[in-house]
């Protein structure tokens, strides 16, 4: 019983310490992302860097690209935002070097039509947050390219369905446009939220460790008292 108590105490204490370490990592991540989001925009990674783009080093970086929208290749990805249900408008943007980046131009309510093709003819400069592709689909719903039904912003699947060829392994959530009158897609709706319950979990594990220690002490004290009483009797 003593050995079991020691093992249980050590296990719970180790889990509590692990959660403290996880909390420290999460706080550093949150601080790093906040710094990226509010930094001045820099050039988005080009084709020479695509192979090394990853979530830890690049996601939520504030970036900028310039090029022409390929309006005929729009894709609508189902979304639910603070403005209700609708779609993210995903439009490819071809840069001067020929490389293509998918741009999440923003949110459109279900009843709103896509922008007219004439709006896409001139070069544009887009600033926004770099996001990593979302392969597969949404919760319990898989993307269906053949039926043109999209539940996640799956860069490679959208590129294949639209015949775009090689594209960046990320997409860009466009910033809000100053003076947005609601006629076009609404950008700047990226939700950045990190669950950080590690302190609660740590306290729970440490509390269980203390309960085991307390129970072991009580059992040991009871047995000792019983033995002393037995000798005295």
N, C-alpha and C positions, 0 to 999 in steps of 0.2 A: 504493500500500500504506500509506503514511504517513497519507494522508487517511482511509482506511478504519479504520485503528487509532485515529485521533483521534475519529472519529465513534462507533466502538464504545465507546471509553473514556467519552466524554461521555454516551452513552446508558445504559450500565450505571451510571455514577455518578448520573445523574439518577433512575434507577429506585430506587437505594438511598436517595437523599434523600427520594423520594416515600414509601417504606416507613417511614422515620423519622417523617415527618409523619403518616402514617396511624397509626402506633403512638401518637403523642402524642394524636391524636384519640380513639383507642380507649380509652386510659387515662382520658381526661377523661369519656368516655361511661360507663365502668365506675364511676368515682367518683360520677357524677351519679345513676346507677341505684341504687347502694348507698345513697345519701342518700335517695332517694325511698322505697325499700323499707322502711327503718328509721324513717321519719318517722311522726309521729302521723297517724292517718287524718283526711282532710278530706272535705267533701261531694263526691260524684262530680259531674262536669259535667252540668248540666241541659240541657234541649232548646235553650236559647238559646246554648249553647256547642257543641252537637254538630257543627256545620259546621266548627269549627276544631280539633276533637280530632285529634291526629296522634301518630305514634310518637315522634318526636324530643322533643316537649314533654310528652307525657302518659303514655306506656307505663310500666308498673310503679309508677305513683303509688299510694300507700296511700290508699284511699278508703273511703267509708261510704255506705250507702243504707238506707232504711227503707221497708217496704211489705209487701204480701201476695204470697206465692208463688202462681202460677197452676199448681198441680200437675198439672192435666189436660193441660198443654202441655209436659210433660217431653220432653227429647230425650236420647238416649244416644249419645255420640261415642266411637268406639273409641280406646283409649289403651293405652300400655305404660308403666308407671311402675316405681319401685323396689319396688313391692308386687306386680308381675306384670302380667298382661294383664287388661283389663277395659274400663270405660267411664268417661268424665267425665259426670256428671249435670248437664245444662244445664236450668235452670228459670227461666222469666220471673218477674220481680218487678215488680208494679205499685205505683208510689209514689202518695202522696196527691194529687199534681197530675195523675195519670192517665198519666204517662210510664212506659215499660216499659224495664227493663234486664235483659239475660240474665245469670244468675248461674251460674258453674261451681261448684256446691255441693261438688264433690270427686269422689274416685275410688271406684268400686264394682267389686269383682271380678265377673267374668262370671256367677258362680253366684248372686250376691246380688240379691234382689228390690228393686224401687224402694220408697221409703218410702210408707206408707199415706197416703191423702188427708187423713185426720184430722190428721196431723202438720203440715199446711200451712195450717190454718184461721186461726191467730193471726198478728198482725203480727210481723215479725222485723226486726232491724237486722243488716245484714251488713257486715263489714269485709273488705277484701281488696285485691288488686292489679289495677289497671286494665290490661286487655290489649286490643290492637287485633284486630279481626276477622280471621279466617283464611279468606279466600274460596277456593273451588274444591274443595279436598280435601287428601288426604295424598299421600305419595310414590307415584306411579304408580296412585293410586286416587282416583276422583272421587266426591264426594258424590252420593247418589242419593235425593233427597227423596221421590220416588214410592214407593220401597221402604223408606223410613225407615232408610236406611243412611248413617251420618255418619262421616267420617274426619277432619274438621277442624271447628273451632268457627267456622263461617261464620254470622255474626249475621244478615245479611239473608236468606240462604236458609232458615235455621231459622225466622225470623219469618214469612216468606212461607208456609212449609209448615204452620205452626201458626196462621195467620190472625191474627197479633198486631197487624198494622198497624205504624205507625212505631215503631222501637225505637232505643235508643242505638247508635251505630256502634262500640261496644266491648262487651266483657263483663268480668265481674269474677271473678277467681279467689279464692274465699272462703278466708279464713284458717283455720288449724286451730282446732278447737273444744276448749277445755280439758276434760279428762276424757273425751275421745272413747273410747267403749267398743267401737268398731268396728261398731256396729249400723247406723249411717247412713253417708252418703258421707264420705270422709276428705278434708278440705281441707288447705291449706298445703303442697301438693306441687309448687308451681310451681318449675320448674328454670330458673335464671337463669345462663346460661353464654355468654360471648363468646369466640370464638376470637381469640387474640392472638399470631400467629406473625410479626408484622411485623418484629421484630428479627432473627429468623432469615433472613427474606427479604432484609432490608437488608444483612446481613453477606454473604449469597450474591452479591447484585448488586455490592457493593463488592469482593468477592474476584475476581469476574469482571473488573471494571475493572482491578484490579491485575495480573491475569494478562495482560490485553491489553497493559498498559503494559510489563510485564516481557518479553513476547514481542517487542514492538516494539523495546525497547532491545536485546534479544539479536540480533535480525535486523540492526539498524543497526550494532551493534558488530562483528558478523561480516562485514558488507559492508565496513566501514571497515578492518578488519584485513586482509581480502582485498585491498583496493585498496592499502594500504600495503605489503603483501608483494609485490604485483605490481610496484610501482615499484622496490622494493629489488632484486628479481630482475633 
